[in-house]
Amino acid sequence: MTKLPDGVRELLASRIDSFEKLEVVVALHAAPRTTMTMDELCRALKLPRDSIRQAAMELRAVALVDLTSRGEVQLLPPTARDQQAVGELIRLYTEDRIVLVKTLGEIAVERIRGMASRAFADAFVLRKKPPKDGDDG
């Protein structure tokens, strides 16, 4: 497992859990006032508008970005801890983005394994048979 600072790993595991979200955060961090329009993000990242919009909405739901009254997306981590973690994430992205790509992949595999083991366990849950006379209680 790739070793990253806890704050960065937590961001990747729970809030920036896709490559699109990572790219949006990196682009916003580099933007003036950490703010860009959807069109600017689309051009900068060369991604479809739907992908950018989806990533922005999901990042907004986890309190990392905000949408301004003018329809711009602004990077706005709410706490000092979040700001520090985002700063460390950006530093790692700049220095060695492969480690972040590997970590996102590892987290995805962990998530899939967890879902598979829960589904497997659920398949073997013994359920009480209903009484033969149809009265369940």
N, C-alpha and C positions, 0 to 999 in steps of 0.2 A: 504494500500500500504506500502511495506517495505521501511523504510527510510535508504538511503545510502548516502554517500558523493556524491555531484553532479558529480564530475569527474568520479567516479566509475559507477554511474547510466548511464552516457552518454556513457561510454565504452561498457556497457552491452546492451544498447539500439541500438547503431549504429555500433559498430565495433567488439565486442566479443559477438555476438548474438546467440551462440549455445554452447552446453555443450562441443562439440569437440574442438571448438576454445578456450574455457576457459581452458580445460585440456592441450592443446598445449602451451598456454601462461604460465601456471603454471609450466609445465615441462621445458620449455626453461629458465624460470627465475631461476630455481634451477640448471641448467646445467652449467658446466665450460664454461666461456666466453659466457654464455647465447646462446650457439650454440649446435645443435644436428643434426645428419643425419636423413633422413626419416626412415631408419631402426631402429635407436635408439629410435626415437619417437614411432614407431610401437610397439617395444618391451616394452617400458616403459608404454605406455598407453593401450596396449592390444587392439588396434583398427586396422582395416584393412588399408592397405596402401592407398587405394583410399580415405578413410575418412580423413586420415592425410594429404594427398596431397591436397585435396579440401579445408580443413581448412587452410592449409599453404598459398595456393594461395589467398584465400579470405582475410586472415590477411595481406598478402603482398599488396593487392589492397587497403586496408585501412591504409597502412603505419605503421603497427605495427611490422612486421617481414620483413626480407630481405632474399633472397636466395644467398648464397655465390657462388663463382666461382667453389667451390668443391662440390656443390649440397647440402650444409648444410643449415638448417633453423636457422636464428639468430633473437632473440628478439631484436628489435631496435626501440623503441618508439622515434619519431623524435624530440619532444619538451620536455622541462623540465616539462611542465604541464602533458604531456602524461606519462612521466617517473614517476611522482608523483602519478598519477591515477593508473598506473599499480602496483606500490609499495603498494598502499592502497588496491587494489584488491587482491594482494597476501596475505597481512596481514589478510584481511577478510576471504579469502579462508582457511588460516591456522587456524584462530580462530573459525569461524562459517560458514562453507561452505553451510549449509542449507539456510542461508539468501540469498546467491547468487543464489542458485537453485530456491528459491521462487521468487526472483526478475526476473530471466530469464523467469520463468513461467508467472508472471504478465505481463511482457513486451510482451510476445507472445500472451497472451489473448487480451491485448490492441491493438496489431497489427491486430489480427483477427477481433475484433469488428470494427476497423476503416475500414478494407476492406469490411466487411459486410455492414456497413452503407453507404459506397460509392456505392457499388453495388446496394443496395436498392434504394438510391437516384437516381442513373443513370437509374434505371428501370422506374422511374416516370417523367423523364425529358420530357416535352412536346416538340415535334418537329413540326415545321411548315409543314403543308401538302403541297405537290407540287400542283401547279395549275392543273385544270382538262384538260386544253388544252396542257399540257406537256411543256409549256414555263415557265421556272423558273426565268425569269427576265426581 
